[in-house]
Every structure is written in structure tokens, then in C-alpha cells.
Amino acid sequence: MTHATNADQELGSRGWHKPWSGSNNGNCLEAKQLDDGNVALRQSTDPHGPALICTPAEITQFITAAKSGLADFLIR
């Protein structure tokens, strides 16, 4: 996993999606599929802030683990 210091500047402002937006006025995690197949994740309220960049294997492992309940401890 790598990162971008300024997501908008380094990765561009287009192509970000809010797949997990809920009842928090759209403030959530944004995801962007990069040209090299990696996935960038950033906080929607800070588009000029940092973004984590995950490989396809890393994002697949994360989503698979979350779907299987391994992240349920984060839910109150």
C-alpha cells in the first residue's frame, strides 16, 4: 500500500465515487479506480488531503474480509 499526499493534485479530481455514502450528508470515504488497476481511497471532506493507494489484491482482500464480518467490531 502506498499513498498520495495531495489526492486531487496527484490523482486528479475526476473519477472519485462515494459508494458508501449514508445519512452523514455525503461525508464519507471516496474511491477511485486508477489507470494502473490500483484503487485510491480518500476522505470526501478533504479532497486535497492524503489518499491510500491499494493494489487490486489489497482492496480485494479488504472487501472480502469486511463482507465476511472481520470488520464488524467497528460497528457499534
N, C-alpha and C positions, 0 to 999 in steps of 0.2 A: 504494500500500500504506500502510495506517495501522497503529495498534497500540492495544491496551488495556494500561494499566499493571497492573491487577489483574483478571485474566481472570474469576475467579469472581464478584467483586463487580460488574464492569461488564457481563459477558455471561451470567452465571448459571452454576450448577453442573450443570445437566441438559443432556443432548443432546450431550455430548462422546463421541467414539468413538476407539478405538485401532486404526485399520486396518492399522498396520504393526508391531504387537507381535510380537516374536520371542522369542528364547531369553534375554532380559535381564530376566526376572521381571516383565514388563509395563511396564517403564520405557521410555517411548517418546514419540513425537510423538502428540498428540491433535488431532483435527479436529472442528469444529462448523459445521454449516450455519446461518447466521444468517437471520433473517426477511427481511432485505432482499436475500438472494441471495449475500451475501459469505460467505467461509469464514474462520474463525478457526483458528489453529494455535498450540498451546502445548506445553510440556514437561510430561509427566504427573507428574513428581516435584515440580513446583512449580505447583500449580493456582491459587495466589493470586498468581503471578508474571505477567509480561507475556505477551501473545499478539499475533502478527502477524495482521492482517486483510487478506485478499486479495480483490480483486474477482473475479467469475466469469471474466473474461478472463485475469487474472493466474494464477489457480490452474489454469486450462485450459492456459495456456502452460507452466507449470511441469511439470505432469504429462505433457504431450505431449513436452516436451524430455527429461524423465527416461526415459520409455519408449523414446525414440529413441537413448538411450545418451549424451546430453550430460552426464549426471552420473556416468558410470562412473568418472571419475577419483577420486571419493570412496570407492570400494570398494577395499579392499586385497586 
